[in-house]
Amino acid sequence: MRILLIEDEGPIAEVIALGLEQAGYTIEAADDGRVGLDMAQSGTYALIILDLMLPGMDGWTICKTLREERNATPILMLTARDAVKDRVHGLEIGADDYLPKPFDFSELIARVQALLRRDRMHKTRVIRIADLEIDTRLRRVTRAGQEITLTPREYALLEALAGHEGQVLTRDLILEQVWQDEESLSNTVDVYVGLLRRKLHSGHAEKLIHTVHGVGYTLRAPHPEDTP
């Protein structure tokens, strides 16, 4: 299983590469952002470990470019910058996880394994609820055959709701486990649910996202009583 490591700090890159190779992975490395992007675009990798501060091109630009090209390879951002706004920005443009330096190598391995497990599951999963279809491999969403364009944060919210069809997700769970963002206020979730509702429900009489007052939100196929 091949992993692309884009990291310009030689000692750190060597430690990561050696440890992952000992764990059974094949590592290809780049110490320049532009070179790393070229490798990601031309090669096939199970995972990309991406530093944020790089010569040539920063990690944010690499991540954003790959996602705009519909490259769905899982991305683990690795950086010395631990500001919440940096972490949130990385996740919003399409990174799958975020690990600040310094880190314990066992935590890196755990994050890598979790992302690979999730990606294997997604590659075989198309979630269908009523006329809504979510291709989790391509991160493509359609309703009644019409494609719906979502931001990374809106998509993560939708996939979490759809993956727990009929279950109620609390605001705190969405913040902490779906977005991995413990700093935002709970009303941030309300704002994004509103945005997602407008995109999913526009032009459709049947509503899919429902509020459970005082608890959170649920997504389910329409019941007869849902239709006006």
N, C-alpha and C positions, 0 to 999 in steps of 0.2 A: 504494500500500500504506500503510494508516494505522497509525501508532504512537501510543499514548497515553503521554505523559510526565507523571508525577506527581512534581513537584519544587518545593520552596518557596523555594529560593535563586535569586533572579532572574537574576543574572549567569550562573550555571551553566546554568540552564534555557535562557537565550537562546543560549548557545554550543552546547549540545546540539541544540536545535531547528534552528538555522541550519545546523549541519554535516550533520544528517540530511536536511534539506530539499535541501541541495546534492547529497546522495547519491541523491536521487530519491524520498524518502519524504514522506508527508503527516503532519504532526505536529499533534496536538491536546494541549493542556497544561492541567494543573490545579496550583494551588499550595496546595491544601488537601486533606487526606486524605479527608474525607467527600465532597467534590465529586468527587475522583478516583474513589472507589468508585462513586458514582452513574453517572459516565461509563462506567466499565468494565462496569457491569451493564446499562446501556441501549444501549451502542454495540457495534459489531463492529470489533475491532482485530486486526492481525496480531501485535502485540507490545505489552507494557506495560513501560515503564522506570519503576521504582518506587523512590523514595527511602525510607529507613527512618524517619528522624526528620522528622515532618510535623505541622503544626498540625491540629487536628480529629480525626485518627485516624492512628495510626502505620502504617508499611508492613507490619509483621508482621500486624496485624489485617486490613488490606486483603487481603493474600495469603491468609490463612487463610479469610476469608469467601468469597472467589472460589472457592477449591478446594472448600469445603464445598458450594457451589452447583453444583459440577461445571463450572465455567468453566475450560476447559483452555488459555486463551490463554497463550502463553509469557510468563514474568515474569523480567525482569532486575533484580535488586536493586542499587541504587546508593546507597552510603552512606559516610560518613566513618569509621564504626566497623569496624575490621578485626580485632576479637577473634575467635578461632577459634570460640568458643561462639556468637557472633552469626551467623557465616557458616553454621555447621552448623544452627542453629535455623531460619534462613531456608530452607535446602534441605529440612529435615525437614517444614516446613509447606507445601511445594509450590513454592517458587521454583525456576526452572530454571537460573539462573546468578547470580553474585554478583561485583560489581566495586567494589572500595574506591576512595574518593577519597583523594588526587588520582590521576587516570588520564590516560594518553595517549589522545587522541581516536581515533587509529588502532586502539587496542585496543578501544575501545567499538564502533567500526564492525565490527571483526572478530567481536566477541561477538554483535552484533545479527544479522549475516549468518549466523553459525553456527546461532543459535537459529531463525531463519526457515527455513533449509534443513532443519533437523531436524524442524520442525513440518510442513513440506510433505510430508516423507517419512512422518511419523506419520499424517497425515490420510488416507493411502491404504493404511495398513498395519494388517491384522489378523493377528496371529501365531497360528498354530494348531499345536500339538504334541500328538499323541494327542487326548485329550478336553479339553485345556487350550486356552482361547481368550483372547487378550489384545487388547483394542481399544485401540490406542495413542493414538487421538484422544481418547477419553473416559476413558482410564486405567481401564478396566473389565476385571476378570478373572473368568472363570468356569471351572469344571471340571465336566464332565458336566452342563452347563446350570445349575449352582448358582453364584451369585455369591459371590466371596471378597473380603472387605474387607481392604485392605492399607494400612499407613502409607506416606507418601511414600518413605521410605528402603527399605522392603520392596519397594515397586513398582519403584523404580529398579533394585534388585538383580535382581528377576525379569525385567524387560524386558531388561536387559543379558545375563543368562544365556540367555533365550529367543532374543534377537537373534543370539546366537552359538551356536545349537543344535549340540550335539556337540563344541564346543570347550571347552577348559579355561580358566577365568578365574582368575588368581592372586589371592591376597588383596591384594597391593599394587596390582594393576591396579584392583580394585574400589574400594579406598580412594581412589586418586589420580584415576582417570578416570571412574568411575561416580558416586561420591559427591563427588568433588573435595575430599577430606578427607585431608590428609597428616599430620595430627596424631594421629589415633586409633591405637590398637594393632591389630595384625592380628587379634587374637582377637575384636575387635568384629565383624569379618566373620563369624566362626564363630557368634557369638551370633545375628546376624540371619539367617544361613542356617538355624539351628535353628528360629527363629520362623517363617520362611517355609515350611520343610518341614512343620511341624505344620499350618499352614493348608492347604497344597496336598495333603498326603498323608492327612489325616484322613478316614477312611471309604473309602479307596481302597487296593486291594491293590497296584496298580502304582505304583512310585515314579518320580519324574521327575528329582529333583535327586540327584546322586551325588558323592561325595567321591573325588578323586584324591589319594591320600595323599602328603603332602610337596609337593604342587603347588597345588591349589585345588579348584574345583568346576565341574561341568558339568551342563547340563540337556539331556536327550534323551528321545525316545520310548522306551518300554520295549522291551527285548530279551526274547526268550523266557526266557533264563536269569535275568532279573530277577524273574520271578514265583515266589513260594515254592512 
